[in-house]
Amino acid sequence: MLDSSKYLTPRQIVAELDKYIIGQHDAKRNVAIALRNRWRRMHADPEMQKEIVPNNILMIGATGVGKTEIARRLASIADAPFTKVEASKFTEVGYVGRDVESMVRDLVEQAVNMVKTRKKEEVKQQAALLVEEVILDALIPPISQPGNRDMVGFGGNNHSSAEMPDSDLELNERTRERFRQKIRNGELEDRKIDIKVSQSPSSGVGVMGPGMDEMQMAGIQEMIGNMMPKKTKKRKVTIAEARKILLEEEAAKLIDMDEVKEEAIQKAESAGVIFIDEIDKVASASGKGGSGPDVSREGVQRDLLPIVEGSTVNTKYGVIKTDHILFIAAGAFHVAKPSDLIPELQGRFPIRVELQSLSKDDFYQILKFPKNALTKQYEELLRAEGVELSFTDEALRKLAEISFEVNAEVENIGARRLHTVMSRLLNDILFEVPDTIPPNAHLMITPELVEERLRDMVKNRDLSQYIL
């Protein structure tokens, strides 16, 4: 399942992350090593594979410095199931809010969707041929029983001319072939046909009960749904729409769901990544047990512990072991410290990475270099209207300077500040296009324009308090 051509080297992983995330080289190096270790473990001696456990990572850094983005991009590079949860969701003052095992079920759900999508792609051509037959049947229904058109006893002979078909069956086949070519050439895309679409049976039963979790409720509802007869309904749609609807159905029929479940469980176990955000919110600031919310926080940590250590979790797709799932935890740790986590949980996150706060130069690079930079996003939005937007280098530096100053003056929310700054800078332009600013216009953002529109964000402290 894991081959060297699909798995990048640590340097290649860092290079991929550099395309989207500025700075944070220490964090990138550590996650790159953790990802490459997946491939190394799968190629180790079979007896040792079970013993090699992943080195889970704890990221420490203020909001908006790239913790979540690093984890998400890492999973994308690895083509691995990825799920993000907030530790604070597992607690509400004084009692546990959500089942901690649900994060593993979410991961398996993600893995099943990934495997299904890939397998549907594999059978796409085969499904397309079946869809073509269904559309053809709706246009020209086939004749099952051939009826000879020769009139025996009424002067008919058995030697028809080459131009005339011998029977209704042959005529039907020729017509179907002509229409098959028309369908393939896209000549009939707007023609409407009647198709039968299967409906998933709705049980209409809400299952609730004491001590029941999401998985048990979903399992019972699915069981009730399977017991009910499958229904179909007729829809009148164009051939283009019918192709989309039927392709999904036919592809699903060609997939072996048992095989999908088995592969998804294996993928989640050996390549899954779970990102636990806001881990600092469940750390007790005193580092010791107490009463009230502190009890709940420590309870959440103790619930997380067996999952991170390695345990068996029941899901609706089967049993999954969490021993080799990579856990990446993150938190700002403004109030609490990593040492305030319970010692057992601290030990399960041996690699600690401190992410640096963003400097003026970091803001400038974030605006200029990443493939998904905000400046490039706004340029694309206006290009859709036929308007060309561009930024001078000095304007980008001025934007970076103002973002940095507002973070220092008000509250440091990292790169998220750029969203507010860019929105405020460009809102008037976005409103005026295309009514006042016509297509084919070229707009240049200069440092003077940036200064004019944004300087009051820093000067006016009272207003800045309300700006994210």
Order of alpha helices (4+ residues) and beta strands (2+ residues): alpha-alpha-alpha-beta-alpha-beta-beta-beta-alpha-alpha-alpha-beta-alpha-beta-alpha-alpha-beta-alpha-beta-beta-beta-alpha-beta-alpha-alpha-beta-alpha-alpha-beta-alpha-alpha
